[in-house]
């Protein structure tokens, strides 16, 4: 069976601790040439055997491709300008994973999923 969308609730046992850690990371200015809102963390959030764990979840190897990071945190605030791409697919990626650490009281909009 082809897996094309998975939603895993309660991914972290203590998401408030993960959020607290993530908010303490450094988020350098990405400069004018990026095509996404917000900033990426300077430090990785990877843990040992992370890629193997996600490979088991999706049922196929998850491998780092090129220079695209897949173990960072992105912080995007309401005031961040929308830049460039909008909805898109990175051609070198088979999967995208998003873990939202937004507090429930700050969630005001829906999440949209697009099929390509």
N, C-alpha and C positions, 0 to 999 in steps of 0.2 A: 504494500500500500504506500502510495506517495504521501509523504508528510509535507504539507506546505504552510501550515499555521499551527502553532502550539501556544497555549496560554497556561502558564504554571503559576498558580496562586501561592502565596506564602513561600516564595523561593528561599528567602532568608529566615532563619529562626528568630532573629532579633534585628529586623530591618532598621529600627531606630538607631541602633549602634552603628550599623553600616552607614546610614545617612549622616550621623554625627561625624564619623571618620571622613567621609567624602567631603563634607563641608569644610573640613580643616585643611584639605589639600590646596596646593598652589595652582592657580589657573592663570597662566600667562596670557597676555594679549596675543591673539593669533595673527594679527596684522590684517591688512586690507584684502588679501587675495584668497581668503577662505570662502567657501560656499555654504556655510551653515551658520545658524544663529548660536550665540553663546561662546563658551570657551571649553577647551579640553584640559584635563588635569595634566600637570607635568609628570606626575608619578603614576605608575601602573597600579591597578587594583587586582592584578592576577594573583592567584593562589596556586600552590603546587597541584599539578595534574588537572588544572582547569580545562585545558583543551580535551583531555581524555574524558572528563566528566560530560562535557557538552557533546562529544562524539557519541557517547552512550545514549544520551537523551534523544538526539536526532537520528541515530542509527546509521551514521556514516562519518568518515574522518573529518574532523575540523582542523584545518591547517592554516597557519599564518601565510598570507600571500602578499608578497611585495612589502611595501612600507605602510600599508594600511593598519593602524593599530586596532586591536580588538579587546583591549583590556584596560581601557581608560574610563574616566568619568567625564561626562559633559554636563556643564551647568548652563542652563539657558533660562534667563529671567524675562519677565513680561516686557521690560524695556529694551531688550536686545533687538537690534534691527534684523529683519528677515533678509537673508542674502541669497542670491543666486539660484541654486538648483530647484528648490521646492521638492515635490515628490519625485524620487528618482531611484534607480537601482545602480549600485556600484558593480560594473561588469565583472570584476574579479571575485565577487562574493556569491556564494550559494545560499548562505544563511545570514540573517541579521538578528541580533538579540538585543532586547531593550529591557532594562530593569528600572522601573520608575520608583524613586524614593521620595516622591512628593507626599506631604502629609495630606490626609483625607480632607481636612478643612480647607486646603488650598486647591483642591481639584474642582475646577469649574467647567471644563470643556471635555468633550468626548475625544476618544482616540479613533483615528481613521486608519483602516487597513486597505491597501490597494493591491489588486491582483494584476500582474503583468504577464 
